[in-house]
Structure formats: C-alpha cells, structure tokens
Amino acid sequence: MTVLCIKSGVDPAEVAARAGHSIAVLYRFYAKILKGGQQHSNNLISRALEEGDAP
C-alpha cells in the first residue's frame, strides 16, 4: 500500500504517517521509488505554475 501511495503522488509526510513511519524511515526504505518520480514532479510543478497556484 505504501508503494501505491508514493507512486500516486500522495504527500510523503502523509504516506509516512499512514505507514506509522517517520519521513526519514520512509525515504530510507523507499528512496528508489521516490527517485523515479522526477518527471511526475516536474509535470506537477509546471501545471501549478500555469494555473497560477504557486505561492
């Protein structure tokens, strides 16, 4: 379930809380999965900038 949440783009702090882990533990054990999401992250940032949602 943790992998599904991470790959779905759920906030890592929320994933860690639901898994009963700290964020440090989440990153340590799931770093390979998190690294693979760079393009998805770039797309989210681009969309936010286009929509004017950036702070």
C-alpha positions in Angstrom: 0.0 0.0 0.0 2.9 2.4 0.8 4.3 2.0 -2.7 0.9 2.6 -4.3 0.5 5.8 -2.3 4.0 7.1 -3.2 3.5 6.3 -6.9 0.1 8.0 -6.8 1.7 11.2 -5.7 0.5 11.3 -2.1 2.4 13.7 0.1 5.4 11.8 1.6 4.5 13.1 5.1 1.0 11.7 4.8 2.4 8.3 3.5 4.8 8.1 6.4 2.1 8.9 8.9 -0.3 6.3 7.5 2.5 3.7 7.5 3.5 4.5 11.0 6.9 5.7 10.0 8.9 8.9 10.2 9.7 10.7 6.9 13.3 9.7 7.4 12.4 6.0 7.5 10.1 6.4 4.5 12.9 8.0 2.5 15.4 5.4 3.6 13.3 2.4 2.6 11.6 3.8 -0.4 14.3 6.0 -1.9 14.4 4.1 -5.2 10.7 4.7 -5.8 10.8 8.3 -4.8 13.8 9.0 -7.1 11.8 7.7 -10.1 9.2 10.4 -9.8 11.2 13.3 -11.1 9.2 13.7 -14.3 5.9 13.5 -12.5 7.1 16.1 -10.0 8.2 18.4 -12.9 4.8 18.0 -14.5 3.0 18.9 -11.3 5.2 22.0 -10.8 4.6 23.1 -14.4 0.9 22.7 -14.1 0.8 24.7 -10.9 2.8 27.5 -12.5 0.5 27.6 -15.5 -2.6 27.7 -13.3 -1.1 30.3 -11.0 -1.2 28.1 -7.9 2.4 28.8 -7.0 2.9 30.7 -3.7 
